[in-house]
């Protein structure tokens, strides 16, 4: 198990700023508005040869009008239970706050090693004023500035004393990633929570509930994956605040670092322009793609042909992208959600497919001889040899005498023949024509 540190405290004390400093990059969204962080957000950090995982959490509140209050508290408590050491962050600028006192009482229930961190102690005067926090009964106070890094060295030295060993540099290294993307409120977080059997992400009927991209380990069918729940992506014109803008950036980054993309649609809305943009980004980045149509249970008056007709509409909107599997699910009713993950794993295995050169040539050269590339400018084009390239994405090189004259329609023919003979369901294929 990795060494784990949980950062907790009331809203707007700088937890996400401190998280970003520890992990060395702006992974968590920061804003002057309180309550930006809602779910548990994980990152990896290192201090003088010791590696550990850091959990950023939402601000702990009680008695507020925030509709997310209870669920944020649940996420905070789960982070505390998971942690080896808890960092209770308070605000040196504001001083002692009633919520700090209340949270200190709650924290004692867990009987976890805890350190009291007075953030925003960016001047000597603020650092000297942190003595009032001793009244919380949490032991020593560590004055720091997450913004400029002052005081963090001593704190990190103390944190590392709680770890049983030096930890693992990157516990997620080599584990395939599946990112769930789609427009807001299509059921992405509910899907992840149902698979995991616990509330990894906060779920409400309010669009935009998920803000950060949330990773979670998942094991199924003998494989281990990282599932990434993402913020809903909507048209640029509708992104009207900084928090949502950064949420969108996190979702795009989740797409770029994942192996498989699950594009989730709402059965009552179908495929819309924003879904097509997500699909285009996934294909451009050579990702495997599975399309899930959620809320299928809400479609009324279904007949034996409803699924076929709906699938036909989706495929017509995707034009020439015919190789992507489409599944109809209901997260609410737990219909076909595990089959969906099985299909995603199958797509990942397809991405690793390596076709022997001899088999490629035996299968495709007769097809090419029967339907050769059309002559251009009176020149006869001959494809002599085919091989799969040693690239991360699935790519094939077709060696011929005049590669510059092989046009896109014929490349699509070659791709279709590859798909006929070999299982490349769900993944894009790159065709490269080279001079023999």
C-alpha positions as CSV (number, residue, x, y, z in Angstrom):
1,X,0.0,0.0,0.0
2,X,1.3,3.5,-0.7
3,X,2.0,6.1,2.0
4,X,-1.1,8.3,2.1
5,X,-1.5,11.9,3.3
6,X,-5.0,13.5,3.6
7,X,-5.4,17.3,3.5
8,X,-8.5,18.4,5.3
9,X,-10.1,21.5,6.8
10,X,-12.9,24.0,6.4
11,X,-13.4,25.7,3.0
12,X,-11.0,28.3,1.5
13,X,-8.0,27.7,3.8
14,X,-5.7,26.8,0.8
15,X,-5.9,23.0,0.8
16,X,-5.8,22.7,-3.0
17,X,-3.0,25.2,-3.2
18,X,-1.0,23.1,-0.7
19,X,-1.9,19.9,-2.6
20,X,-0.6,21.4,-5.9
21,X,2.6,22.4,-4.2
22,X,3.2,18.9,-2.8
23,X,2.5,17.2,-6.1
24,X,4.5,19.8,-8.0
25,X,1.9,20.7,-10.6
26,X,-1.5,22.4,-10.8
27,X,-3.6,19.3,-10.6
28,X,-6.3,20.6,-8.3
29,X,-8.6,23.5,-9.4
30,X,-8.0,26.7,-7.2
31,X,-10.3,29.7,-6.9
32,X,-11.1,32.4,-4.4
33,X,-14.6,31.0,-4.3
34,X,-15.1,28.5,-1.4
35,X,-16.3,25.0,-2.0
36,X,-14.5,24.5,-5.4
37,X,-13.2,21.1,-4.4
38,X,-15.9,18.5,-3.8
39,X,-14.6,15.0,-4.4
40,X,-11.4,13.4,-3.2
41,X,-8.6,14.2,-5.5
42,X,-5.4,12.1,-5.6
43,X,-1.8,13.0,-6.6
44,X,1.7,11.7,-6.0
45,X,4.5,13.5,-4.1
46,X,8.1,12.9,-3.1
47,X,10.3,14.3,-0.3
48,X,14.0,13.4,0.0
49,X,13.5,9.9,-1.4
50,X,10.2,9.2,0.3
51,X,7.2,8.8,-2.0
52,X,3.6,9.2,-0.9
53,X,0.1,9.8,-2.2
54,X,-1.7,13.1,-1.3
55,X,-5.5,13.4,-1.1
56,X,-7.1,16.8,-1.6
57,X,-10.6,17.1,-0.1
58,X,-13.5,19.5,-0.1
59,X,-14.0,22.0,2.7
60,X,-15.7,20.5,5.8
61,X,-18.8,22.5,6.8
62,X,-22.0,22.0,8.7
63,X,-25.2,23.9,9.0
64,X,-24.8,25.6,5.6
65,X,-27.1,26.0,2.7
66,X,-24.7,24.1,0.4
67,X,-26.5,21.2,-1.3
68,X,-23.3,19.3,-1.4
69,X,-22.5,19.6,2.4
70,X,-23.3,16.1,3.5
71,X,-21.6,14.4,0.6
72,X,-18.5,16.5,0.9
73,X,-18.3,15.5,4.6
74,X,-18.6,11.9,3.6
75,X,-15.7,12.3,1.1
76,X,-13.6,14.0,3.8
77,X,-14.2,11.2,6.3
78,X,-13.4,8.5,3.7
79,X,-10.0,10.3,3.0
80,X,-9.2,10.4,6.7
81,X,-10.0,6.7,7.1
82,X,-7.7,5.9,4.2
83,X,-4.8,8.1,5.3
84,X,-1.6,7.3,7.3
85,X,-1.4,10.9,8.4
86,X,-3.9,13.8,8.3
87,X,-3.0,17.4,7.7
88,X,-5.6,19.6,9.3
89,X,-5.2,23.0,7.6
90,X,-6.3,26.3,9.2
91,X,-6.0,29.9,8.0
92,X,-3.4,32.1,9.7
93,X,-4.9,35.2,8.2
94,X,-8.3,34.6,9.6
95,X,-7.2,33.0,12.9
96,X,-9.3,30.6,14.9
97,X,-12.7,29.9,13.4
98,X,-15.7,28.1,15.0
99,X,-15.6,25.6,12.2
100,X,-12.0,24.8,13.0
101,X,-13.0,24.0,16.6
102,X,-15.9,21.8,15.4
103,X,-13.7,19.9,12.9
104,X,-11.0,19.3,15.5
105,X,-13.6,17.5,17.6
106,X,-14.7,15.4,14.6
107,X,-11.1,14.6,13.7
108,X,-10.3,13.2,17.2
109,X,-12.9,10.5,16.6
110,X,-10.8,8.9,13.9
111,X,-7.7,8.4,16.2
112,X,-5.4,9.1,13.2
113,X,-2.0,10.7,13.4
114,X,-2.8,14.4,12.7
115,X,-0.7,17.5,12.1
116,X,-2.1,21.0,12.5
117,X,-1.0,23.2,9.6
118,X,-1.5,27.0,9.7
119,X,-1.5,28.1,6.1
120,X,-1.0,31.6,4.7
121,X,1.7,32.3,7.3
122,X,3.6,34.2,4.6
123,X,5.0,36.8,6.9
124,X,6.7,36.7,10.3
125,X,3.8,38.5,11.9
126,X,1.3,35.8,10.7
127,X,3.6,33.0,11.6
128,X,4.0,34.4,15.2
129,X,0.2,34.7,15.5
130,X,-0.5,31.0,15.0
131,X,-0.1,30.3,18.7
132,X,-3.8,30.6,19.2
133,X,-4.3,27.4,17.3
134,X,-2.7,25.4,20.2
135,X,-6.1,25.8,21.9
136,X,-7.5,23.2,19.4
137,X,-5.5,20.6,21.3
138,X,-3.9,19.2,18.2
139,X,-0.3,19.5,19.4
140,X,2.4,21.5,17.6
141,X,1.3,24.0,14.9
142,X,3.2,24.1,11.7
143,X,3.1,27.6,10.1
144,X,3.5,27.4,6.3
145,X,2.7,29.3,3.1
146,X,1.4,27.0,0.4
147,X,1.7,29.9,-2.0
148,X,5.5,30.5,-1.6
149,X,6.5,27.2,0.1
150,X,7.9,28.7,3.3
151,X,7.8,26.3,6.3
152,X,6.9,23.2,4.1
153,X,10.3,21.5,4.6
154,X,9.9,21.1,8.3
155,X,6.3,19.9,7.8
156,X,7.4,17.3,5.2
157,X,10.1,16.0,7.5
158,X,7.5,15.4,10.2
159,X,5.1,13.8,7.7
160,X,7.6,11.3,6.6
161,X,8.1,10.1,10.2
162,X,4.7,8.5,10.0
163,X,5.4,6.3,7.0
164,X,6.4,2.6,7.5
165,X,8.7,2.7,4.4
166,X,9.9,4.9,1.5
167,X,6.9,4.1,-0.6
168,X,6.6,3.6,-4.4
169,X,7.5,6.4,-6.8
170,X,4.4,6.0,-8.9
171,X,1.9,3.4,-7.8
172,X,-0.2,4.0,-10.9
173,X,2.6,3.3,-13.4
174,X,1.8,0.9,-16.1
175,X,-1.9,0.6,-15.1
176,X,-4.3,1.1,-18.1
177,X,-6.6,4.1,-17.8
178,X,-10.3,4.3,-18.8
179,X,-11.7,7.9,-18.9
180,X,-15.5,8.4,-18.8
181,X,-16.4,11.5,-20.8
182,X,-19.6,13.2,-22.0
183,X,-21.9,16.2,-21.5
184,X,-23.0,17.2,-18.0
185,X,-25.5,15.1,-16.2
186,X,-25.4,12.0,-18.4
187,X,-24.5,9.7,-15.5
188,X,-20.7,9.5,-15.6
189,X,-20.2,9.7,-11.8
190,X,-23.1,7.3,-11.1
191,X,-21.5,4.8,-13.5
192,X,-18.2,5.0,-11.7
193,X,-19.8,4.8,-8.2
194,X,-21.9,1.8,-9.3
195,X,-18.9,-0.1,-10.6
196,X,-16.9,0.6,-7.5
197,X,-19.7,-0.2,-5.2
198,X,-19.1,3.0,-3.2
199,X,-19.5,6.8,-3.6
200,X,-16.1,7.7,-5.2
201,X,-17.7,10.9,-6.7
202,X,-20.5,13.1,-5.5
203,X,-23.7,12.7,-7.5
204,X,-26.6,15.1,-7.8
205,X,-29.1,16.1,-10.5
206,X,-27.2,19.4,-10.8
207,X,-25.2,19.7,-14.0
208,X,-21.5,20.4,-13.3
209,X,-21.4,18.6,-9.9
210,X,-18.0,17.0,-10.8
211,X,-15.3,19.5,-11.3
212,X,-11.9,17.8,-11.0
213,X,-11.1,14.6,-12.9
214,X,-11.3,11.9,-10.3
215,X,-9.2,8.7,-10.5
216,X,-10.2,5.4,-8.9
217,X,-8.6,1.9,-9.0
218,X,-10.8,-0.8,-10.4
219,X,-10.4,-4.6,-10.8
220,X,-12.5,-6.7,-13.2
221,X,-12.1,-9.8,-15.3
222,X,-8.6,-10.3,-14.0
223,X,-7.4,-6.8,-15.0
224,X,-6.7,-3.7,-12.9
225,X,-7.6,-0.3,-14.4
226,X,-7.8,3.3,-13.3
227,X,-11.2,4.7,-13.9
228,X,-11.3,8.5,-14.4
229,X,-14.6,10.3,-13.8
230,X,-14.5,13.7,-15.5
231,X,-16.4,17.0,-15.5
232,X,-19.1,17.3,-18.2
233,X,-18.0,18.9,-21.4
234,X,-20.3,21.4,-23.0
235,X,-20.1,24.0,-25.7
236,X,-17.4,26.7,-25.2
237,X,-20.1,29.4,-25.3
238,X,-21.8,27.9,-22.2
239,X,-18.5,27.8,-20.2
240,X,-19.0,31.0,-18.4
241,X,-16.9,30.8,-15.2
242,X,-13.2,30.1,-14.4
243,X,-14.0,27.0,-12.4
244,X,-15.9,25.3,-15.2
245,X,-13.1,26.4,-17.7
246,X,-10.5,24.6,-15.6
247,X,-12.8,21.6,-15.2
248,X,-13.0,21.3,-19.0
249,X,-9.2,21.5,-19.2
250,X,-8.9,18.7,-16.7
251,X,-11.3,16.6,-18.7
252,X,-9.4,17.1,-21.9
253,X,-6.1,16.2,-20.1
254,X,-7.8,13.1,-18.7
255,X,-8.7,12.1,-22.3
256,X,-5.1,12.7,-23.5
257,X,-3.5,10.5,-20.8
258,X,-6.1,7.6,-20.9
259,X,-5.9,4.5,-23.1
260,X,-9.7,3.9,-23.5
261,X,-12.4,6.6,-23.7
262,X,-16.0,5.7,-22.7
263,X,-18.2,8.3,-24.3
264,X,-21.5,8.4,-22.4
265,X,-24.7,9.7,-24.0
266,X,-28.1,10.4,-22.6
267,X,-30.7,8.1,-24.3
268,X,-33.2,11.0,-24.2
269,X,-30.9,13.3,-26.1
270,X,-28.9,11.1,-28.3
271,X,-25.6,12.1,-30.0
272,X,-25.2,15.9,-30.1
273,X,-22.5,18.2,-31.5
274,X,-20.5,18.3,-28.3
275,X,-20.4,14.5,-28.2
276,X,-19.0,14.5,-31.7
277,X,-16.3,16.9,-30.7
278,X,-15.3,14.6,-27.8
279,X,-15.3,11.7,-30.2
280,X,-13.1,13.6,-32.7
281,X,-10.6,14.4,-29.9
282,X,-10.4,10.8,-28.9
283,X,-9.8,9.5,-32.4
284,X,-7.2,12.3,-33.1
285,X,-5.4,11.1,-30.0
286,X,-5.6,7.4,-31.1
287,X,-7.7,6.3,-28.2
288,X,-9.9,3.2,-28.0
289,X,-13.5,4.3,-27.8
290,X,-16.7,2.7,-26.4
291,X,-20.0,4.5,-26.7
292,X,-22.5,4.0,-23.9
293,X,-26.1,5.2,-24.2
294,X,-27.2,5.6,-20.6
295,X,-30.7,6.0,-19.1
296,X,-32.1,3.4,-21.6
297,X,-34.7,2.5,-19.0
298,X,-36.3,6.0,-19.4
299,X,-37.0,5.5,-23.1
300,X,-40.7,4.8,-23.4
301,X,-42.6,2.5,-25.7
302,X,-39.5,0.5,-26.8
303,X,-40.0,-2.2,-29.4
304,X,-37.7,-4.8,-30.8
305,X,-36.5,-2.3,-33.3
306,X,-35.9,0.7,-31.0
307,X,-32.3,-0.2,-30.3
308,X,-31.5,-0.8,-34.0
309,X,-33.1,2.5,-35.0
310,X,-31.3,4.4,-32.2
311,X,-27.9,2.9,-33.1
312,X,-28.5,3.7,-36.8
313,X,-29.1,7.4,-35.9
314,X,-25.9,7.5,-33.9
315,X,-23.8,5.9,-36.6
316,X,-25.2,8.2,-39.2
317,X,-24.2,11.2,-37.1
318,X,-20.6,9.7,-36.9
319,X,-20.4,9.4,-40.7
320,X,-17.5,7.1,-41.6
321,X,-16.6,6.1,-38.0
322,X,-18.2,2.7,-38.1
323,X,-15.9,0.6,-36.0
324,X,-16.9,1.9,-32.6
325,X,-19.1,-0.4,-30.4
326,X,-22.4,1.0,-29.0
327,X,-24.0,-0.3,-25.9
328,X,-27.3,0.6,-24.3
329,X,-27.2,0.7,-20.5
330,X,-29.0,1.9,-17.4
331,X,-26.7,2.8,-14.5
332,X,-29.8,3.3,-12.3
333,X,-31.1,-0.2,-13.0
334,X,-27.5,-1.7,-13.3
335,X,-28.3,-2.9,-16.8
336,X,-25.3,-4.1,-18.8
337,X,-22.8,-1.9,-16.9
338,X,-20.4,-4.8,-16.2
339,X,-20.7,-6.0,-19.8
340,X,-19.7,-2.5,-20.8
341,X,-16.5,-2.7,-18.7
342,X,-15.8,-6.1,-20.3
343,X,-16.2,-4.5,-23.7
344,X,-13.8,-1.7,-22.7
345,X,-11.2,-4.3,-21.6
346,X,-11.7,-6.1,-24.9
347,X,-11.0,-2.8,-26.8
348,X,-7.8,-2.3,-24.7
349,X,-6.6,-5.8,-25.6
350,X,-7.2,-4.9,-29.3
351,X,-4.9,-1.9,-28.9
352,X,-2.1,-4.3,-28.0
353,X,-2.7,-6.6,-31.0
354,X,0.4,-7.4,-33.0
355,X,-0.2,-9.1,-36.4
356,X,2.7,-11.2,-37.8
357,X,4.0,-9.8,-41.0
358,X,3.5,-13.0,-42.9
359,X,-0.2,-13.2,-41.8
360,X,-0.8,-9.6,-42.9
361,X,0.6,-10.2,-46.3
362,X,-1.2,-13.5,-46.8
363,X,-4.5,-11.9,-45.9
364,X,-4.3,-8.5,-47.6
365,X,-2.1,-8.9,-50.7
366,X,-4.8,-11.1,-52.5
367,X,-7.4,-8.4,-51.6
368,X,-5.2,-5.7,-53.0
369,X,-4.5,-7.7,-56.2
370,X,-8.2,-8.2,-56.7
371,X,-8.9,-4.5,-56.1
372,X,-5.6,-2.5,-56.8
373,X,-5.1,1.2,-56.2
374,X,-6.5,3.2,-59.1
375,X,-3.9,4.4,-61.7
376,X,-3.0,8.0,-61.4
377,X,-1.6,10.1,-64.3
378,X,-1.3,6.8,-66.3
379,X,1.0,5.3,-63.6
380,X,0.3,1.8,-62.2
381,X,0.6,1.6,-58.4
382,X,1.8,-1.7,-56.9
383,X,1.7,-2.5,-53.2
384,X,4.4,-5.1,-52.5
385,X,4.6,-5.5,-48.8
386,X,2.8,-4.8,-45.5
387,X,4.0,-4.6,-42.0
388,X,2.7,-3.4,-38.6
389,X,4.8,-0.6,-37.2
390,X,6.2,-0.7,-33.6
391,X,4.2,2.2,-32.4
392,X,1.9,2.7,-29.4
393,X,-1.1,3.4,-31.6
394,X,-2.1,0.7,-34.2
395,X,-0.3,1.6,-37.4
396,X,0.5,-0.3,-40.6
397,X,2.9,0.5,-43.4
398,X,2.1,-0.3,-47.0
399,X,5.2,-0.3,-49.1
400,X,4.7,0.5,-52.8
401,X,6.3,2.1,-55.8
402,X,4.3,5.4,-55.8
403,X,3.0,6.1,-52.2
404,X,2.2,9.7,-53.0
405,X,-0.6,8.6,-55.4
406,X,-2.6,6.5,-52.9
407,X,-5.5,8.7,-51.8
408,X,-7.7,8.6,-48.8
409,X,-10.6,6.6,-50.3
410,X,-8.2,3.7,-51.0
411,X,-6.7,4.0,-47.6
412,X,-10.2,3.6,-46.2
413,X,-10.5,0.5,-48.3
414,X,-7.3,-0.9,-46.8
415,X,-8.5,-0.1,-43.3
416,X,-11.8,-1.8,-43.9
417,X,-9.9,-4.9,-45.1
418,X,-7.8,-4.9,-42.0
419,X,-10.9,-4.8,-39.9
420,X,-12.5,-7.6,-41.8
421,X,-9.6,-9.9,-41.2
422,X,-8.5,-8.9,-37.7
423,X,-10.3,-7.7,-34.6
424,X,-9.7,-4.0,-34.2
425,X,-13.1,-3.1,-32.8
426,X,-13.1,0.2,-31.0
427,X,-9.7,1.5,-32.0
428,X,-8.5,3.8,-34.8
429,X,-6.0,2.4,-37.4
430,X,-3.3,4.5,-39.0
431,X,-2.4,3.7,-42.6
432,X,1.1,4.9,-43.8
433,X,2.2,4.4,-47.4
434,X,5.9,4.2,-48.0
435,X,8.2,3.9,-50.9
436,X,9.5,0.4,-51.6
